[in-house]
Amino acid sequence: MHLALGEQTAVLFLKAYEMRPKPFIPELLNHDKRYVKDKTDGLVWHKCKNRVLYADTDRSQIVYHANHLRFFELGRASMMRDAGRAYREIEEDGFIYPIIEVGVKYYAPLYYDDPMWIHTRPGKLERVRIQFDYIITHMESSDIVCKGYTKHCALNSSGRPVAIDQKTLELWKAFPE
């Protein structure tokens, strides 16, 4: 069996560290194609699909590691838009939420033209900070590609930290359970 260079690297890495993610078994939530419930822990996730572009890959022919953050952004924006609170509206209300921390654990590679599901959910909520959690899976194999999070700080239009705006708080509270 011949493996591509990127796949060989990923397989060796996974075997060396014996990294296996906790299973993720999504099933549709109430026949709504936008949401799934993980059968292993009961958490609800918003999902959107994407496909790897050639520009997303690097010389090893797999998705460049930082491009997963772009996929996270797509998932986050899609979740908020589907919940009726597009990020543009938040900015128009005088709030911005820059990323202040990011974390990613990689488990399997994606290659050019691979289809993927980007699963996103609201995470931890604090006075001036919010967190989004993510799981990216290969659409055909259901393999977990990566898990991660982004933390954001609420700022007003002058760039000062402020309490999270009421509409965003409502989005967190209204997310399906």
Beta strands, then each sheet from edge to edge (+ up, - down):
strand 1: 26-29
strand 2: 32-38
strand 3: 44-51
strand 4: 95-96
strand 5: 99-106
strand 6: 115-125
strand 7: 129-138
strand 8: 144-153
strand 9: 155-156
sheet 1: 1+ 2- 3+ 6- 7+ 8- 5+
sheet 2: 4+ 9-
end
